Amino acid sequence: MLGAGLILFLAALQGVTELFPVSSLGHAVVVPRLIGLNFNESSPAFVPVLALLHLGTAAALLFLYRRDWVRIIRGFFTAAVRGRIEGPDQRLAMLLVVGTVPAGVIGFLLQDPLKSLFGDPRAASAFLIVNGGILFAAEIFRRRDERRRAVGGAPVLAHEEDDPAYQGIDGLSLRTAVIVGIFQAGALIPGISRSGITMAAGLVAGLRHEEAARFAFLLATPIILAAGLLEVPDLGSDAPTLGVGIAAAALSGVVAYASARFLLRYLRLGRLDPFAYYCAALGAAGLVFIH
Amino acid sequence: MRGSRPLALLLLALAVVFAVLTIFYFTVKTNFLASGRPAMHWKHAVVFLVLTLLAVIAANFARPKPVKA
């Protein structure tokens, strides 16, 4: 069983790292070991406790995009009944469905084999470096595209949202959404960030940074919620007390909400490079200091 | 997108397979497509139920529809 203090620490850590492109699972495995908190990551309660924290994160995302979700759910049902896409809400709903199904199915099939990797901080450290590489590669790809357009005579604009070359979610094709969804399954590996890998895929697909983050958050919500709802019953006798469980989920949710708001604001002008450097540094520290 | 009757029928057949698997996992102790000892795998049942519904919706998208005047 995990102690209340440790669970609350993991809740705050999860809240910060779930939506930042830095892998919450990688942090939950690596950071406690790096700072000398000794606990058994292979404990049967570890993954279900993380799933409990996921419920808090999912609630934060649902609240953040509550108006979008009302439109998405309405759009999903009308499109499903009519069998055709007739409006932007229906299109967004179907983009999320075709993006979620591959990640959900792959995740469900590979979850158990990959659980065995969850308890290995050195593997997570190595994959954090890989995650940094993915973020960095996406930004290199975007910069190269910007340079190529500038050479071709396109005006250099200070605000990405003014640039017609880069689109919002509405411009994504269903095929691209499926590919982004398949990328999302990479987050089953500890150290690979769900939001990071989907943001990177979104950037490569031509989304603006802020829209790539929005799409990543919308796409992550059903998976995070389902993971939480399916895993929490496995807590069993290792479950924290009800009070600690609620406090941890709430703490995770509040911190995740603040983190998401910050990230969306940052990405109006900023890029993913700082997160790439951070992941590489944390991963390297894990490989050097964890034995 | 123009509809395709064969594709719609294929998706419906897939929905039937998923529905059978849903009932199977809700009612039979098994380790088919699951790890560990034979047990009730209700999570598998939920996943296949969702896949059943999605296959039906996909079939509805794929079926030919009358052209609007």
Interface residues (C-beta under 8 A of the other chain):
Chain A: A80 V81 G83 R84 V97 V101 G104 V105 F108 L109 D112 L230
Chain B: M1 L33 S35 K43 V46 V47 V50 L51 L54 I57 N60 F61 R63 K65
